[in-house]
Amino acid sequence: PVCSHAFSCDAWVPGTQAAYEKAFGMLLAGLSWPDILVGPGVLAGGLSFGLEQLVIDVEIWRMCRAAHDGIATGAGRWLDDVLESVGPGGDFVRERSTRSGMRSDEWFLPRLGTQDARAAWEAAGRLDVVAEARQKVADILAATEEPRLDDDVERELAALEARAAG
């Protein structure tokens, strides 16, 4: 088994520095496909942790996984006939193969950030990726039930706490 600490960065808070350090570190490790990844959500060389950064790191991992999967190049994937019929400068969007490819897993769509026109992004509140990740964290926490320990575990923990206090 291979363990990689690929999500390391020196930034203290989520942002541009954390993003580029984590993305490039993870891309190199991700292409080698380690069994265990250490560090999602970690900041400042392991001295800090951020839930927003964890959400961003999951997106970085999804991108690296897509890079690792590569581009399918098997028979029938080169579309020589389409390239020949449309020609240079032609309109490939009208081709069935283009529409099919855009609806398949070949087309990676991030779950964070914007892919809309500027006017749509501004109308949606101009959220940056960190603010969007913060909202996702709030949504996840609001939809998650607090874990509950079994009654016997709670009693034992209470007894340990009483012993430690006494």
HELIX and SHEET records of a PDB file:
HELIX    1   1 THR A   16  SER A   32  1                                  17    
HELIX    2   2 ALA A   44  GLY A   46  5                                   3    
HELIX    3   3 LEU A   51  ASP A   69  1                                  19    
HELIX    4   4 ASP A   80  VAL A   86  1                                   7    
HELIX    5   5 PHE A   92  ARG A   94  5                                   3    
HELIX    6   6 ARG A   96  MET A  102  1                                   7    
HELIX    7   7 ARG A  118  ALA A  123  1                                   6    
HELIX    8   8 VAL A  129  ALA A  143  1                                  15    
HELIX    9   9 ASP A  151  ALA A  165  1                                  15    
SHEET    1   A 2 CYS A   3  SER A   4  0                                        
SHEET    2   A 2 ILE A  36  LEU A  37  1                                        
SHEET    1   B 2 VAL A  42  LEU A  43  0                                        
SHEET    2   B 2 SER A  48  PHE A  49 -1                                        
END                                                                             
